[in-house]
Amino acid sequence: MRIKVDRDLCTGIASCVALAPDVFELDDEMKAVLKAGKFTEDYASTTDYDAILAAAMSCPPRAIFLIDEETGEQLFPN
């Protein structure tokens, strides 16, 4: 799964950080980013899927996009 955070949409509410602290953190501009060193090229294993999906669903501006790396299909938001 590929994870994309749209920095223009992110408002820094940090619900993603609260629900998936091993995956997301806020940067110096208070925007959500993938935790440094946790993922390579924005890819996550499916074992993290539930936490990542919960984090994406909790994001009010829907700034977190989940994409199937094999098909390119956008899994969330859909």
N, CA, C and O atoms as a Tripos MOL2 file, in Angstrom:
@<TRIPOS>MOLECULE
protein
  312   311    78     0     0
PROTEIN
NO_CHARGES

@<TRIPOS>ATOM
      1 N           0.8350   -1.1700    0.0000 N.3       1 MET1
      2 CA          0.0000    0.0000    0.0000 C.3       1 MET1
      3 C           0.8840    1.2380    0.0000 C.2       1 MET1
      4 O           1.8930    1.3030    0.7020 O.2       1 MET1
      5 N           0.4860    2.2110   -0.7960 N.am      2 ARG2
      6 CA          1.1920    3.4880   -0.8320 C.3       2 ARG2
      7 C           0.3690    4.4990   -0.0480 C.2       2 ARG2
      8 O          -0.8590    4.5150   -0.1310 O.2       2 ARG2
      9 N           1.0540    5.3350    0.7060 N.am      3 ILE3
     10 CA          0.4080    6.3680    1.5070 C.3       3 ILE3
     11 C           0.8460    7.7190    0.9800 C.2       3 ILE3
     12 O           2.0350    7.9680    0.7800 O.2       3 ILE3
     13 N          -0.1250    8.5850    0.7590 N.am      4 LYS4
     14 CA          0.1920    9.9430    0.3280 C.3       4 LYS4
     15 C          -0.5110   10.9130    1.2660 C.2       4 LYS4
     16 O          -1.7120   10.7900    1.5080 O.2       4 LYS4
     17 N           0.2350   11.8750    1.7920 N.am      5 VAL5
     18 CA         -0.3490   12.9360    2.6000 C.3       5 VAL5
     19 C          -0.3070   14.2080    1.7640 C.2       5 VAL5
     20 O           0.7630   14.6540    1.3480 O.2       5 VAL5
     21 N          -1.4760   14.7860    1.5230 N.am      6 ASP6
     22 CA         -1.5620   16.0340    0.7650 C.3       6 ASP6
     23 C          -1.3300   17.1900    1.7390 C.2       6 ASP6
     24 O          -2.2140   17.5400    2.5210 O.2       6 ASP6
     25 N          -0.1520   17.7690    1.6850 N.am      7 ARG7
     26 CA          0.2200   18.8340    2.6260 C.3       7 ARG7
     27 C          -0.6570   20.0710    2.4730 C.2       7 ARG7
     28 O          -0.8380   20.8210    3.4320 O.2       7 ARG7
     29 N          -1.2000   20.2930    1.2830 N.am      8 ASP8
     30 CA         -2.0800   21.4450    1.0880 C.3       8 ASP8
     31 C          -3.4130   21.2580    1.8110 C.2       8 ASP8
     32 O          -4.0350   22.2350    2.2290 O.2       8 ASP8
     33 N          -3.8470   20.0220    1.9590 N.am      9 LEU9
     34 CA         -5.1000   19.7370    2.6570 C.3       9 LEU9
     35 C          -4.9180   19.5840    4.1610 C.2       9 LEU9
     36 O          -5.8350   19.8800    4.9260 O.2       9 LEU9
     37 N          -3.7500   19.1280    4.5930 N.am     10 CYS10
     38 CA         -3.5030   18.8620    6.0110 C.3      10 CYS10
     39 C          -3.6190   20.1420    6.8300 C.2      10 CYS10
     40 O          -3.0340   21.1710    6.4920 O.2      10 CYS10
     41 N          -4.3900   20.0560    7.9170 N.am     11 THR11
     42 CA         -4.5720   21.2050    8.8060 C.3      11 THR11
     43 C          -3.8540   21.0260   10.1410 C.2      11 THR11
     44 O          -3.9540   21.8890   11.0130 O.2      11 THR11
     45 N          -3.1370   19.9260   10.3110 N.am     12 GLY12
     46 CA         -2.3540   19.7170   11.5250 C.3      12 GLY12
     47 C          -3.1580   19.3080   12.7390 C.2      12 GLY12
     48 O          -2.6960   19.4860   13.8660 O.2      12 GLY12
     49 N          -4.3370   18.7700   12.5430 N.am     13 ILE13
     50 CA         -5.1760   18.3340   13.6590 C.3      13 ILE13
     51 C          -4.5260   17.1820   14.4160 C.2      13 ILE13
     52 O          -4.7140   17.0490   15.6250 O.2      13 ILE13
     53 N          -3.7760   16.3650   13.7230 N.am     14 ALA14
     54 CA         -2.9750   15.2760   14.3000 C.3      14 ALA14
     55 C          -3.7800   14.0750   14.7740 C.2      14 ALA14
     56 O          -3.2940   13.3080   15.6050 O.2      14 ALA14
     57 N          -4.9870   13.8920   14.2730 N.am     15 SER15
     58 CA         -5.7270   12.6810   14.6190 C.3      15 SER15
     59 C          -5.0050   11.4470   14.0860 C.2      15 SER15
     60 O          -5.0790   10.3740   14.6860 O.2      15 SER15
     61 N          -4.3110   11.5970   12.9700 N.am     16 CYS16
     62 CA         -3.5440   10.4740   12.4150 C.3      16 CYS16
     63 C          -2.4080   10.0750   13.3570 C.2      16 CYS16
     64 O          -2.1100    8.8920   13.5190 O.2      16 CYS16
     65 N          -1.7870   11.0660   13.9690 N.am     17 VAL17
     66 CA         -0.6970   10.8070   14.9130 C.3      17 VAL17
     67 C          -1.2410   10.0950   16.1490 C.2      17 VAL17
     68 O          -0.6020    9.1870   16.6790 O.2      17 VAL17
     69 N          -2.4220   10.5110   16.6050 N.am     18 ALA18
     70 CA         -3.0280    9.8950   17.7850 C.3      18 ALA18
     71 C          -3.4020    8.4370   17.5310 C.2      18 ALA18
     72 O          -3.2530    7.5940   18.4160 O.2      18 ALA18
     73 N          -3.8850    8.1390   16.3320 N.am     19 LEU19
     74 CA         -4.3460    6.7810   16.0250 C.3      19 LEU19
     75 C          -3.2650    5.8610   15.4760 C.2      19 LEU19
     76 O          -3.3600    4.6430   15.6200 O.2      19 LEU19
     77 N          -2.2550    6.4200   14.8580 N.am     20 ALA20
     78 CA         -1.1720    5.6060   14.2880 C.3      20 ALA20
     79 C           0.1700    6.2850   14.5610 C.2      20 ALA20
     80 O           0.8490    6.7210   13.6310 O.2      20 ALA20
     81 N           0.5510    6.3730   15.8360 N.am     21 PRO21
     82 CA          1.7800    7.0890   16.1930 C.3      21 PRO21
     83 C           3.0570    6.4410   15.6730 C.2      21 PRO21
     84 O           4.0960    7.0970   15.6000 O.2      21 PRO21
     85 N           2.9920    5.1730   15.3150 N.am     22 ASP22
     86 CA          4.1660    4.5140   14.7410 C.3      22 ASP22
     87 C           4.3260    4.8260   13.2570 C.2      22 ASP22
     88 O           5.3510    4.5080   12.6540 O.2      22 ASP22
     89 N           3.3080    5.4490   12.6780 N.am     23 VAL23
     90 CA          3.2910    5.7000   11.2390 C.3      23 VAL23
     91 C           3.4260    7.1850   10.9110 C.2      23 VAL23
     92 O           4.1930    7.5660   10.0260 O.2      23 VAL23
     93 N           2.6700    8.0230   11.6360 N.am     24 PHE24
     94 CA          2.6210    9.4480   11.3260 C.3      24 PHE24
     95 C           3.2260   10.2970   12.4340 C.2      24 PHE24
     96 O           3.2360    9.9120   13.6030 O.2      24 PHE24
     97 N           3.7270   11.4590   12.0390 N.am     25 GLU25
     98 CA          4.1850   12.4780   12.9740 C.3      25 GLU25
     99 C           3.9490   13.8330   12.3180 C.2      25 GLU25
    100 O           3.6850   13.9100   11.1180 O.2      25 GLU25
    101 N           4.0450   14.8980   13.1040 N.am     26 LEU26
    102 CA          3.9310   16.2440   12.5510 C.3      26 LEU26
    103 C           5.3240   16.7980   12.3260 C.2      26 LEU26
    104 O           6.2260   16.5950   13.1380 O.2      26 LEU26
    105 N           5.4910   17.5010   11.2120 N.am     27 ASP27
    106 CA          6.7860   18.1120   10.9260 C.3      27 ASP27
    107 C           6.8580   19.5090   11.5450 C.2      27 ASP27
    108 O           5.9660   19.9010   12.2970 O.2      27 ASP27
    109 N           7.8940   20.2450   11.2360 N.am     28 ASP28
    110 CA          8.0970   21.5780   11.8090 C.3      28 ASP28
    111 C           7.0030   22.5650   11.4260 C.2      28 ASP28
    112 O           6.7990   23.5660   12.1120 O.2      28 ASP28
    113 N           6.3020   22.2880   10.3360 N.am     29 GLU29
    114 CA          5.2170   23.1540    9.8870 C.3      29 GLU29
    115 C           3.8600   22.6720   10.3920 C.2      29 GLU29
    116 O           2.8160   23.1690    9.9710 O.2      29 GLU29
    117 N           3.8890   21.6890   11.3090 N.am     30 MET30
    118 CA          2.6790   21.1010   11.8830 C.3      30 MET30
    119 C           1.8030   20.4340   10.8190 C.2      30 MET30
    120 O           0.5750   20.5110   10.8610 O.2      30 MET30
    121 N           2.4600   19.7880    9.8810 N.am     31 LYS31
    122 CA          1.7840   19.0190    8.8390 C.3      31 LYS31
    123 C           2.1180   17.5460    9.0420 C.2      31 LYS31
    124 O           3.2330   17.2040    9.4370 O.2      31 LYS31
    125 N           1.1560   16.6860    8.7740 N.am     32 ALA32
    126 CA          1.3770   15.2520    8.9240 C.3      32 ALA32
    127 C           2.3530   14.7420    7.8670 C.2      32 ALA32
    128 O           2.2800   15.1080    6.6940 O.2      32 ALA32
    129 N           3.2620   13.8920    8.3180 N.am     33 VAL33
    130 CA          4.2190   13.2220    7.4400 C.3      33 VAL33
    131 C           4.3800   11.7960    7.9420 C.2      33 VAL33
    132 O           4.0340   11.4820    9.0810 O.2      33 VAL33
    133 N           4.9090   10.9410    7.0820 N.am     34 LEU34
    134 CA          5.2310    9.5930    7.5280 C.3      34 LEU34
    135 C           6.4360    9.6650    8.4410 C.2      34 LEU34
    136 O           7.3760   10.4200    8.1920 O.2      34 LEU34
    137 N           6.4010    8.8870    9.4840 N.am     35 LYS35
    138 CA          7.4650    8.9090   10.4760 C.3      35 LYS35
    139 C           8.8080    8.5900    9.8270 C.2      35 LYS35
    140 O           8.9350    7.6140    9.0880 O.2      35 LYS35
    141 N           9.7840    9.4020   10.1030 N.am     36 ALA36
    142 CA         11.1220    9.2540    9.5250 C.3      36 ALA36
    143 C          11.6810    7.8670    9.8280 C.2      36 ALA36
    144 O          11.6710    7.4140   10.9720 O.2      36 ALA36
    145 N          12.1640    7.2070    8.7870 N.am     37 GLY37
    146 CA         12.7750    5.8990    8.9530 C.3      37 GLY37
    147 C          11.7910    4.7500    9.0500 C.2      37 GLY37
    148 O          12.2030    3.5900    9.0340 O.2      37 GLY37
    149 N          10.5020    5.0390    9.1490 N.am     38 LYS38
    150 CA          9.5060    3.9790    9.2960 C.3      38 LYS38
    151 C           9.1850    3.3240    7.9530 C.2      38 LYS38
    152 O           9.0330    2.1060    7.8690 O.2      38 LYS38
    153 N           9.0830    4.1320    6.9160 N.am     39 PHE39
    154 CA          8.7030    3.6250    5.6040 C.3      39 PHE39
    155 C           9.6770    4.1070    4.5540 C.2      39 PHE39
    156 O          10.3030    5.1560    4.7030 O.2      39 PHE39
    157 N           9.8000    3.3350    3.4950 N.am     40 THR40
    158 CA         10.6200    3.7180    2.3570 C.3      40 THR40
    159 C           9.6940    4.0880    1.2110 C.2      40 THR40
    160 O           8.8300    3.3000    0.8260 O.2      40 THR40
    161 N           9.8700    5.2660    0.6740 N.am     41 GLU41
    162 CA          9.0890    5.7260   -0.4690 C.3      41 GLU41
    163 C           7.5950    5.6250   -0.2290 C.2      41 GLU41
    164 O           6.8460    5.2530   -1.1330 O.2      41 GLU41
    165 N           7.1530    5.9490    0.9690 N.am     42 ASP42
    166 CA          5.7320    6.0280    1.3060 C.3      42 ASP42
    167 C           4.9840    4.7000    1.2350 C.2      42 ASP42
    168 O           3.7600    4.6950    1.1050 O.2      42 ASP42
    169 N           5.6910    3.5800    1.3190 N.am     43 TYR43
    170 CA          5.0210    2.2930    1.2610 C.3      43 TYR43
    171 C           4.9010    1.6940    2.6550 C.2      43 TYR43
    172 O           5.8070    1.8150    3.4800 O.2      43 TYR43
    173 N           3.7750    1.0530    2.8990 N.am     44 ALA44
    174 CA          3.5430    0.4170    4.1910 C.3      44 ALA44
    175 C           3.1350   -1.0280    3.9620 C.2      44 ALA44
    176 O           2.5700   -1.3690    2.9230 O.2      44 ALA44
    177 N           3.4210   -1.8580    4.9240 N.am     45 SER45
    178 CA          3.0030   -3.2490    4.8120 C.3      45 SER45
    179 C           1.5220   -3.3510    5.1600 C.2      45 SER45
    180 O           0.9590   -2.4670    5.8060 O.2      45 SER45
    181 N           0.9160   -4.4190    4.7300 N.am     46 THR46
    182 CA         -0.4990   -4.6020    5.0230 C.3      46 THR46
    183 C          -0.7390   -4.8620    6.5020 C.2      46 THR46
    184 O          -1.8780   -4.7620    6.9590 O.2      46 THR46
    185 N           0.2950   -5.1920    7.2630 N.am     47 THR47
    186 CA          0.1100   -5.3980    8.6970 C.3      47 THR47
    187 C          -0.2210   -4.0880    9.3990 C.2      47 THR47
    188 O          -0.8130   -4.1030   10.4780 O.2      47 THR47
    189 N           0.1450   -2.9690    8.8130 N.am     48 ASP48
    190 CA         -0.1660   -1.6630    9.3800 C.3      48 ASP48
    191 C          -1.4910   -1.1180    8.8570 C.2      48 ASP48
    192 O          -1.9030   -0.0250    9.2460 O.2      48 ASP48
    193 N          -2.1620   -1.8600    7.9820 N.am     49 TYR49
    194 CA         -3.3110   -1.3310    7.2580 C.3      49 TYR49
    195 C          -4.4260   -0.8210    8.1670 C.2      49 TYR49
    196 O          -4.9360    0.2770    7.9430 O.2      49 TYR49
    197 N          -4.8150   -1.5800    9.1800 N.am     50 ASP50
    198 CA         -5.9350   -1.1730   10.0350 C.3      50 ASP50
    199 C          -5.6680    0.1540   10.7290 C.2      50 ASP50
    200 O          -6.5390    1.0240   10.7620 O.2      50 ASP50
    201 N          -4.4740    0.3150   11.2820 N.am     51 ALA51
    202 CA         -4.1270    1.5670   11.9650 C.3      51 ALA51
    203 C          -4.0570    2.7230   10.9750 C.2      51 ALA51
    204 O          -4.4980    3.8320   11.2770 O.2      51 ALA51
    205 N          -3.5070    2.4660    9.8040 N.am     52 ILE52
    206 CA         -3.3800    3.5170    8.7950 C.3      52 ILE52
    207 C          -4.7500    3.9140    8.2620 C.2      52 ILE52
    208 O          -5.0140    5.1000    8.0650 O.2      52 ILE52
    209 N          -5.6240    2.9410    8.0260 N.am     53 LEU53
    210 CA         -6.9740    3.2470    7.5580 C.3      53 LEU53
    211 C          -7.7400    4.0490    8.6090 C.2      53 LEU53
    212 O          -8.4280    5.0110    8.2700 O.2      53 LEU53
    213 N          -7.6260    3.6610    9.8760 N.am     54 ALA54
    214 CA         -8.2940    4.4110   10.9470 C.3      54 ALA54
    215 C          -7.7870    5.8480   10.9940 C.2      54 ALA54
    216 O          -8.5670    6.7830   11.1760 O.2      54 ALA54
    217 N          -6.4860    6.0170   10.8300 N.am     55 ALA55
    218 CA         -5.9040    7.3610   10.8340 C.3      55 ALA55
    219 C          -6.4180    8.1770    9.6540 C.2      55 ALA55
    220 O          -6.7730    9.3450    9.8110 O.2      55 ALA55
    221 N          -6.4580    7.5650    8.4780 N.am     56 ALA56
    222 CA         -6.9450    8.2670    7.2860 C.3      56 ALA56
    223 C          -8.4130    8.6480    7.4420 C.2      56 ALA56
    224 O          -8.8130    9.7510    7.0690 O.2      56 ALA56
    225 N          -9.2090    7.7460    7.9860 N.am     57 MET57
    226 CA        -10.6320    8.0140    8.1700 C.3      57 MET57
    227 C         -10.8800    9.1030    9.2050 C.2      57 MET57
    228 O         -11.8980    9.7920    9.1480 O.2      57 MET57
    229 N          -9.9680    9.2620   10.1400 N.am     58 SER58
    230 CA        -10.1440   10.2650   11.1950 C.3      58 SER58
    231 C          -9.7340   11.6650   10.7560 C.2      58 SER58
    232 O          -9.9730   12.6340   11.4760 O.2      58 SER58
    233 N          -9.1280   11.7780    9.5960 N.am     59 CYS59
    234 CA         -8.6200   13.0650    9.1120 C.3      59 CYS59
    235 C          -9.7760   13.8980    8.5450 C.2      59 CYS59
    236 O         -10.3100   13.5570    7.4900 O.2      59 CYS59
    237 N         -10.1730   14.9860    9.2260 N.am     60 PRO60
    238 CA        -11.3170   15.7790    8.7510 C.3      60 PRO60
    239 C         -11.1760   16.2990    7.3180 C.2      60 PRO60
    240 O         -12.1490   16.2350    6.5660 O.2      60 PRO60
    241 N         -10.0070   16.8120    6.9040 N.am     61 PRO61
    242 CA         -9.9210   17.3010    5.5230 C.3      61 PRO61
    243 C          -9.6120   16.2070    4.4970 C.2      61 PRO61
    244 O          -9.4340   16.5010    3.3150 O.2      61 PRO61
    245 N          -9.5460   14.9270    4.9480 N.am     62 ARG62
    246 CA         -9.2370   13.8020    4.0560 C.3      62 ARG62
    247 C          -7.9290   14.0270    3.3040 C.2      62 ARG62
    248 O          -7.8710   13.9200    2.0790 O.2      62 ARG62
    249 N          -6.8870   14.3380    4.0620 N.am     63 ALA63
    250 CA         -5.5790   14.6370    3.4810 C.3      63 ALA63
    251 C          -4.7080   13.3990    3.2950 C.2      63 ALA63
    252 O          -3.6320   13.4900    2.7040 O.2      63 ALA63
    253 N          -5.1540   12.2440    3.7880 N.am     64 ILE64
    254 CA         -4.3760   11.0100    3.6840 C.3      64 ILE64
    255 C          -5.0200   10.1060    2.6400 C.2      64 ILE64
    256 O          -6.1970    9.7580    2.7350 O.2      64 ILE64
    257 N          -4.2260    9.7370    1.6460 N.am     65 PHE65
    258 CA         -4.6980    8.8880    0.5590 C.3      65 PHE65
    259 C          -3.9900    7.5400    0.6390 C.2      65 PHE65
    260 O          -2.7760    7.4780    0.8310 O.2      65 PHE65
    261 N          -4.7540    6.4640    0.4900 N.am     66 LEU66
    262 CA         -4.2100    5.1110    0.4980 C.3      66 LEU66
    263 C          -4.4060    4.5220   -0.8920 C.2      66 LEU66
    264 O          -5.5120    4.5410   -1.4330 O.2      66 LEU66
    265 N          -3.3340    4.0030   -1.4620 N.am     67 ILE67
    266 CA         -3.3470    3.5280   -2.8390 C.3      67 ILE67
    267 C          -2.7890    2.1080   -2.8980 C.2      67 ILE67
    268 O          -1.7310    1.8270   -2.3350 O.2      67 ILE67
    269 N          -3.4990    1.2260   -3.5760 N.am     68 ASP68
    270 CA         -3.0300   -0.1440   -3.7690 C.3      68 ASP68
    271 C          -1.8160   -0.1010   -4.6890 C.2      68 ASP68
    272 O          -1.9130    0.3680   -5.8230 O.2      68 ASP68
    273 N          -0.6840   -0.5820   -4.2120 N.am     69 GLU69
    274 CA          0.5500   -0.4730   -4.9880 C.3      69 GLU69
    275 C           0.5690   -1.3740   -6.2220 C.2      69 GLU69
    276 O           1.3130   -1.1090   -7.1660 O.2      69 GLU69
    277 N          -0.2310   -2.4250   -6.2270 N.am     70 GLU70
    278 CA         -0.2490   -3.3300   -7.3800 C.3      70 GLU70
    279 C          -1.1620   -2.8240   -8.4920 C.2      70 GLU70
    280 O          -0.8060   -2.8850   -9.6690 O.2      70 GLU70
    281 N          -2.3410   -2.3230   -8.1170 N.am     71 THR71
    282 CA         -3.3230   -1.9190   -9.1220 C.3      71 THR71
    283 C          -3.3400   -0.4160   -9.3740 C.2      71 THR71
    284 O          -3.8280    0.0360  -10.4100 O.2      71 THR71
    285 N          -2.8090    0.3610   -8.4280 N.am     72 GLY72
    286 CA         -2.8730    1.8130   -8.5400 C.3      72 GLY72
    287 C          -4.2150    2.3750   -8.1110 C.2      72 GLY72
    288 O          -4.4340    3.5850   -8.1690 O.2      72 GLY72
    289 N          -5.1220    1.4930   -7.6770 N.am     73 GLU73
    290 CA         -6.4570    1.9170   -7.2520 C.3      73 GLU73
    291 C          -6.3800    2.6840   -5.9340 C.2      73 GLU73
    292 O          -5.6830    2.2760   -5.0050 O.2      73 GLU73
    293 N          -7.0960    3.7860   -5.8660 N.am     74 GLN74
    294 CA         -7.1650    4.5470   -4.6230 C.3      74 GLN74
    295 C          -8.1380    3.8340   -3.6930 C.2      74 GLN74
    296 O          -9.3160    3.6850   -4.0150 O.2      74 GLN74
    297 N          -7.6400    3.3920   -2.5320 N.am     75 LEU75
    298 CA         -8.4430    2.6510   -1.5740 C.3      75 LEU75
    299 C          -9.2090    3.5830   -0.6460 C.2      75 LEU75
    300 O         -10.3220    3.2730   -0.2220 O.2      75 LEU75
    301 N          -8.6080    4.7230   -0.3340 N.am     76 PHE76
    302 CA         -9.2460    5.7120    0.5380 C.3      76 PHE76
    303 C          -8.6670    7.0750    0.2380 C.2      76 PHE76
    304 O          -7.4700    7.1750   -0.0330 O.2      76 PHE76
    305 N          -9.4680    8.1350    0.2740 N.am     77 PRO77
    306 CA        -10.9360    8.0600    0.2480 C.3      77 PRO77
    307 C         -11.4090    7.5930   -1.1190 C.2      77 PRO77
    308 O         -10.7370    7.7990   -2.1290 O.2      77 PRO77
    309 N         -12.5620    6.9700   -1.1340 N.am     78 ASN78
    310 CA        -13.0700    6.4580   -2.4080 C.3      78 ASN78
    311 C         -14.3900    7.0650   -2.7740 C.2      78 ASN78
    312 O         -14.9520    6.7380   -3.8190 O.2      78 ASN78
@<TRIPOS>BOND
     1     1     2 1
     2     2     3 1
     3     3     4 2
     4     3     5 am
     5     5     6 1
     6     6     7 1
     7     7     8 2
     8     7     9 am
     9     9    10 1
    10    10    11 1
    11    11    12 2
    12    11    13 am
    13    13    14 1
    14    14    15 1
    15    15    16 2
    16    15    17 am
    17    17    18 1
    18    18    19 1
    19    19    20 2
    20    19    21 am
    21    21    22 1
    22    22    23 1
    23    23    24 2
    24    23    25 am
    25    25    26 1
    26    26    27 1
    27    27    28 2
    28    27    29 am
    29    29    30 1
    30    30    31 1
    31    31    32 2
    32    31    33 am
    33    33    34 1
    34    34    35 1
    35    35    36 2
    36    35    37 am
    37    37    38 1
    38    38    39 1
    39    39    40 2
    40    39    41 am
    41    41    42 1
    42    42    43 1
    43    43    44 2
    44    43    45 am
    45    45    46 1
    46    46    47 1
    47    47    48 2
    48    47    49 am
    49    49    50 1
    50    50    51 1
    51    51    52 2
    52    51    53 am
    53    53    54 1
    54    54    55 1
    55    55    56 2
    56    55    57 am
    57    57    58 1
    58    58    59 1
    59    59    60 2
    60    59    61 am
    61    61    62 1
    62    62    63 1
    63    63    64 2
    64    63    65 am
    65    65    66 1
    66    66    67 1
    67    67    68 2
    68    67    69 am
    69    69    70 1
    70    70    71 1
    71    71    72 2
    72    71    73 am
    73    73    74 1
    74    74    75 1
    75    75    76 2
    76    75    77 am
    77    77    78 1
    78    78    79 1
    79    79    80 2
    80    79    81 am
    81    81    82 1
    82    82    83 1
    83    83    84 2
    84    83    85 am
    85    85    86 1
    86    86    87 1
    87    87    88 2
    88    87    89 am
    89    89    90 1
    90    90    91 1
    91    91    92 2
    92    91    93 am
    93    93    94 1
    94    94    95 1
    95    95    96 2
    96    95    97 am
    97    97    98 1
    98    98    99 1
    99    99   100 2
   100    99   101 am
   101   101   102 1
   102   102   103 1
   103   103   104 2
   104   103   105 am
   105   105   106 1
   106   106   107 1
   107   107   108 2
   108   107   109 am
   109   109   110 1
   110   110   111 1
   111   111   112 2
   112   111   113 am
   113   113   114 1
   114   114   115 1
   115   115   116 2
   116   115   117 am
   117   117   118 1
   118   118   119 1
   119   119   120 2
   120   119   121 am
   121   121   122 1
   122   122   123 1
   123   123   124 2
   124   123   125 am
   125   125   126 1
   126   126   127 1
   127   127   128 2
   128   127   129 am
   129   129   130 1
   130   130   131 1
   131   131   132 2
   132   131   133 am
   133   133   134 1
   134   134   135 1
   135   135   136 2
   136   135   137 am
   137   137   138 1
   138   138   139 1
   139   139   140 2
   140   139   141 am
   141   141   142 1
   142   142   143 1
   143   143   144 2
   144   143   145 am
   145   145   146 1
   146   146   147 1
   147   147   148 2
   148   147   149 am
   149   149   150 1
   150   150   151 1
   151   151   152 2
   152   151   153 am
   153   153   154 1
   154   154   155 1
   155   155   156 2
   156   155   157 am
   157   157   158 1
   158   158   159 1
   159   159   160 2
   160   159   161 am
   161   161   162 1
   162   162   163 1
   163   163   164 2
   164   163   165 am
   165   165   166 1
   166   166   167 1
   167   167   168 2
   168   167   169 am
   169   169   170 1
   170   170   171 1
   171   171   172 2
   172   171   173 am
   173   173   174 1
   174   174   175 1
   175   175   176 2
   176   175   177 am
   177   177   178 1
   178   178   179 1
   179   179   180 2
   180   179   181 am
   181   181   182 1
   182   182   183 1
   183   183   184 2
   184   183   185 am
   185   185   186 1
   186   186   187 1
   187   187   188 2
   188   187   189 am
   189   189   190 1
   190   190   191 1
   191   191   192 2
   192   191   193 am
   193   193   194 1
   194   194   195 1
   195   195   196 2
   196   195   197 am
   197   197   198 1
   198   198   199 1
   199   199   200 2
   200   199   201 am
   201   201   202 1
   202   202   203 1
   203   203   204 2
   204   203   205 am
   205   205   206 1
   206   206   207 1
   207   207   208 2
   208   207   209 am
   209   209   210 1
   210   210   211 1
   211   211   212 2
   212   211   213 am
   213   213   214 1
   214   214   215 1
   215   215   216 2
   216   215   217 am
   217   217   218 1
   218   218   219 1
   219   219   220 2
   220   219   221 am
   221   221   222 1
   222   222   223 1
   223   223   224 2
   224   223   225 am
   225   225   226 1
   226   226   227 1
   227   227   228 2
   228   227   229 am
   229   229   230 1
   230   230   231 1
   231   231   232 2
   232   231   233 am
   233   233   234 1
   234   234   235 1
   235   235   236 2
   236   235   237 am
   237   237   238 1
   238   238   239 1
   239   239   240 2
   240   239   241 am
   241   241   242 1
   242   242   243 1
   243   243   244 2
   244   243   245 am
   245   245   246 1
   246   246   247 1
   247   247   248 2
   248   247   249 am
   249   249   250 1
   250   250   251 1
   251   251   252 2
   252   251   253 am
   253   253   254 1
   254   254   255 1
   255   255   256 2
   256   255   257 am
   257   257   258 1
   258   258   259 1
   259   259   260 2
   260   259   261 am
   261   261   262 1
   262   262   263 1
   263   263   264 2
   264   263   265 am
   265   265   266 1
   266   266   267 1
   267   267   268 2
   268   267   269 am
   269   269   270 1
   270   270   271 1
   271   271   272 2
   272   271   273 am
   273   273   274 1
   274   274   275 1
   275   275   276 2
   276   275   277 am
   277   277   278 1
   278   278   279 1
   279   279   280 2
   280   279   281 am
   281   281   282 1
   282   282   283 1
   283   283   284 2
   284   283   285 am
   285   285   286 1
   286   286   287 1
   287   287   288 2
   288   287   289 am
   289   289   290 1
   290   290   291 1
   291   291   292 2
   292   291   293 am
   293   293   294 1
   294   294   295 1
   295   295   296 2
   296   295   297 am
   297   297   298 1
   298   298   299 1
   299   299   300 2
   300   299   301 am
   301   301   302 1
   302   302   303 1
   303   303   304 2
   304   303   305 am
   305   305   306 1
   306   306   307 1
   307   307   308 2
   308   307   309 am
   309   309   310 1
   310   310   311 1
   311   311   312 2
@<TRIPOS>SUBSTRUCTURE
     1 MET1         2 RESIDUE 1 A MET
     2 ARG2         6 RESIDUE 1 A ARG
     3 ILE3        10 RESIDUE 1 A ILE
     4 LYS4        14 RESIDUE 1 A LYS
     5 VAL5        18 RESIDUE 1 A VAL
     6 ASP6        22 RESIDUE 1 A ASP
     7 ARG7        26 RESIDUE 1 A ARG
     8 ASP8        30 RESIDUE 1 A ASP
     9 LEU9        34 RESIDUE 1 A LEU
    10 CYS10       38 RESIDUE 1 A CYS
    11 THR11       42 RESIDUE 1 A THR
    12 GLY12       46 RESIDUE 1 A GLY
    13 ILE13       50 RESIDUE 1 A ILE
    14 ALA14       54 RESIDUE 1 A ALA
    15 SER15       58 RESIDUE 1 A SER
    16 CYS16       62 RESIDUE 1 A CYS
    17 VAL17       66 RESIDUE 1 A VAL
    18 ALA18       70 RESIDUE 1 A ALA
    19 LEU19       74 RESIDUE 1 A LEU
    20 ALA20       78 RESIDUE 1 A ALA
    21 PRO21       82 RESIDUE 1 A PRO
    22 ASP22       86 RESIDUE 1 A ASP
    23 VAL23       90 RESIDUE 1 A VAL
    24 PHE24       94 RESIDUE 1 A PHE
    25 GLU25       98 RESIDUE 1 A GLU
    26 LEU26      102 RESIDUE 1 A LEU
    27 ASP27      106 RESIDUE 1 A ASP
    28 ASP28      110 RESIDUE 1 A ASP
    29 GLU29      114 RESIDUE 1 A GLU
    30 MET30      118 RESIDUE 1 A MET
    31 LYS31      122 RESIDUE 1 A LYS
    32 ALA32      126 RESIDUE 1 A ALA
    33 VAL33      130 RESIDUE 1 A VAL
    34 LEU34      134 RESIDUE 1 A LEU
    35 LYS35      138 RESIDUE 1 A LYS
    36 ALA36      142 RESIDUE 1 A ALA
    37 GLY37      146 RESIDUE 1 A GLY
    38 LYS38      150 RESIDUE 1 A LYS
    39 PHE39      154 RESIDUE 1 A PHE
    40 THR40      158 RESIDUE 1 A THR
    41 GLU41      162 RESIDUE 1 A GLU
    42 ASP42      166 RESIDUE 1 A ASP
    43 TYR43      170 RESIDUE 1 A TYR
    44 ALA44      174 RESIDUE 1 A ALA
    45 SER45      178 RESIDUE 1 A SER
    46 THR46      182 RESIDUE 1 A THR
    47 THR47      186 RESIDUE 1 A THR
    48 ASP48      190 RESIDUE 1 A ASP
    49 TYR49      194 RESIDUE 1 A TYR
    50 ASP50      198 RESIDUE 1 A ASP
    51 ALA51      202 RESIDUE 1 A ALA
    52 ILE52      206 RESIDUE 1 A ILE
    53 LEU53      210 RESIDUE 1 A LEU
    54 ALA54      214 RESIDUE 1 A ALA
    55 ALA55      218 RESIDUE 1 A ALA
    56 ALA56      222 RESIDUE 1 A ALA
    57 MET57      226 RESIDUE 1 A MET
    58 SER58      230 RESIDUE 1 A SER
    59 CYS59      234 RESIDUE 1 A CYS
    60 PRO60      238 RESIDUE 1 A PRO
    61 PRO61      242 RESIDUE 1 A PRO
    62 ARG62      246 RESIDUE 1 A ARG
    63 ALA63      250 RESIDUE 1 A ALA
    64 ILE64      254 RESIDUE 1 A ILE
    65 PHE65      258 RESIDUE 1 A PHE
    66 LEU66      262 RESIDUE 1 A LEU
    67 ILE67      266 RESIDUE 1 A ILE
    68 ASP68      270 RESIDUE 1 A ASP
    69 GLU69      274 RESIDUE 1 A GLU
    70 GLU70      278 RESIDUE 1 A GLU
    71 THR71      282 RESIDUE 1 A THR
    72 GLY72      286 RESIDUE 1 A GLY
    73 GLU73      290 RESIDUE 1 A GLU
    74 GLN74      294 RESIDUE 1 A GLN
    75 LEU75      298 RESIDUE 1 A LEU
    76 PHE76      302 RESIDUE 1 A PHE
    77 PRO77      306 RESIDUE 1 A PRO
    78 ASN78      310 RESIDUE 1 A ASN
